[in-house]
Amino acid sequence: MDHPYLSGWLRHCEGGGIGSAIETATSHIKVEPAANGGSFVKVDSTYKLLSGVEVNDEITKAKESVTAIFKAAEAYLIANPDAYN
């Protein structure tokens, strides 16, 4: 994690299709301040699929999985504001 820039790289090693449909996956995550005092997260992911895997299906599943993780984290932090103070 690069704390001054609130960004970091993540290399996925298991789950979400790794090994069954996706050979490798990496994500660059950056948190930026929002005008309302909150923040928003930018995620740029790169996937290398295993041979014979349909691109559209696996990429869509991967995006949905990442979005679900961030939505769950957001919901938890909103419900538990003392968790990050």
C-alpha distance (Angstrom), angle and dihedral (degrees) to the residues before:
residue distance angle dihedral
M1 . . .
D2 3.79 . .
H3 3.82 98.9 .
P4 3.83 99.4 -169.3
Y5 3.82 90.1 54.6
L6 3.82 96.6 32.8
S7 3.78 92.3 -131.1
G8 3.76 139.1 114.8
W9 3.79 146.3 166.3
L10 3.78 123.9 -112.5
R11 3.80 125.6 -165.5
H12 3.78 111.5 -159.3
C13 3.80 113.1 -138.6
E14 3.82 104.3 175.7
G15 3.78 143.6 4.5
G16 3.77 129.1 38.9
G17 3.79 94.2 69.2
I18 3.81 97.4 -46.9
G19 3.79 106.3 151.2
S20 3.81 95.4 9.1
A21 3.81 101.1 58.8
I22 3.79 107.2 -12.0
E23 3.81 122.7 59.8
T24 3.81 96.8 -167.8
A25 3.79 137.6 -5.0
T26 3.79 131.2 -171.7
S27 3.79 130.4 179.8
H28 3.78 133.8 -164.3
I29 3.81 109.7 -151.5
K30 3.80 122.5 -164.9
V31 3.81 127.4 178.8
E32 3.81 116.0 -154.4
P33 3.81 130.9 -177.2
A34 3.80 117.7 -105.0
A35 3.79 125.2 -142.4
N36 3.83 91.8 -112.9
G37 3.81 92.6 61.1
G38 3.80 94.4 -97.7
S39 3.75 127.1 94.1
F40 3.76 141.6 -121.0
V41 3.78 131.9 -145.3
K42 3.79 126.6 -132.2
V43 3.79 115.9 -159.4
D44 3.81 122.1 -171.4
S45 3.81 111.4 -174.5
T46 3.79 131.4 -173.2
Y47 3.80 121.8 -161.1
K48 3.80 132.0 -168.9
L49 3.79 108.5 -160.4
L50 3.78 126.0 -151.2
S51 3.80 114.3 -107.3
G52 3.79 114.6 -81.8
V53 3.81 95.1 23.6
E54 3.81 118.1 130.5
V55 3.81 107.7 -116.4
N56 3.79 100.6 -148.1
D57 3.81 97.0 50.9
E58 3.79 97.0 49.1
I59 3.81 95.7 41.9
T60 3.81 90.5 50.5
K61 3.82 91.0 49.5
A62 3.80 91.1 48.1
K63 3.83 93.1 50.1
E64 3.79 91.3 48.3
S65 3.81 90.4 49.9
V66 3.82 93.9 50.8
T67 3.81 91.3 46.2
A68 3.82 91.1 50.5
I69 3.81 91.2 51.6
F70 3.80 92.7 52.4
K71 3.82 92.7 44.6
A72 3.81 90.3 52.0
A73 3.82 91.5 48.6
E74 3.81 90.7 47.8
A75 3.81 92.3 49.9
Y76 3.81 91.2 49.2
L77 3.81 93.4 48.8
I78 3.80 92.8 47.4
A79 3.82 90.3 50.0
N80 3.83 92.2 44.2
P81 3.83 108.3 36.0
D82 3.81 91.8 165.3
A83 3.82 89.3 63.6
Y84 3.81 91.3 79.8
N85 3.81 103.5 32.2
